Amino acid sequence: MTPSPETTSPVVELVDERAARRGLRLFLKRDDLIHPELPGNKWRKLRHNLGPAREHGTLLTFGGAYSNHIRAVAAAGGIHGFATIGVIRGEEHLPLNDTLAHAERMGMRLTYMDRATYRRKHEPDVVEALRERWGGFYLLPEGGSNAPAVRGCAELGAEVPGFDVVCCPCGTGGTLAGLAAGLAPPQRAVGFSVLKGGFMTGEVARLQRETYGERRGNWSVQDGFHFGGYARTTPELDAFADDFAGRHGIVLDRIYTAKMMFGVLALAERGAFPEGARVLAVITG
Ligand SMILES: *Cc1c(COP(=O)(O)O)cnc(C)c1O
């Protein structure tokens, strides 16, 4: 089974006193329910890359050993019939972890790149060396964020009229870049960076320029909810996510959606959203 072009995801209202106290209505867009192998934003980001991948016959991409992107690309190749090569940061560790073992089962060839080279992975000499080794391939950048991916995420924006503020987590920023471009004013988007360093605003703007030639839509990035950085967590975040699962029966992943939801409710409690606003949080995976 594969998501069809019409595939969309349900919106559910989240009854939570922390938002209600502030006169807000809070909703979740359950993109995590789109497909078991190609959840949420990974499906949206891959859709418009599938055609070129099939034309080339092989897709090569990059990721860390626990990357949801690597996992989704491997599944897409298995489902849609093109070869996939995953260039993994760092050394091989055996036995393979769950993500990489699964990717290999879906037919992905795994190769490893030392961390110093990996930092320069998108530079011409590194890409050229990969072409010499692996032959022709369609290159998808780390995290899958390129112009076709941004266009796929703009379709998410177009699916959610009637909400005043739409929130998503940010890893590479591709999801926010597209989502914001797909909203209709006066709707606005708020991204919650899961990385520390304060560079997400620049990345989102760069991806919009790459896709549309200009910055689009009304959006901003929150840099204060990374909890120490990528894949880091704290007792406070863990307690929040456990409490959220108990209240709402929804398990938030610690890397992305827990940080966003913590941020959404923190902003709500700070009065950052106007009273009466309809706030939608995208459960991206
Ligand atoms: C990959 C991923 C993201 C990050 O999306 P970007 O487009 O890279 O910002 C967010 N949420 C989940 C669940 C993901 O797997």
The ligand as a Gaussian input file, in Angstrom:
#p B3LYP/6-31G(d) Opt

LIG

0 1
 C       12.235000      14.669000       9.834000
 C       11.212000      15.136000      10.794000
 C       10.987000      16.513000      11.050000
 C       11.868000      17.591000      10.470000
 O       11.390000      18.146000       9.283000
 P       12.259000      19.220000       8.481000
 O       11.542000      19.384000       7.206000
 O       13.623000      18.604000       8.289000
 O       12.339000      20.455000       9.293000
 C        9.958000      16.866000      11.910000
 N        9.198000      15.918000      12.512000
 C        9.397000      14.596000      12.315000
 C        8.542000      13.625000      13.045000
 C       10.409000      14.161000      11.453000
 O       10.622000      12.837000      11.286000

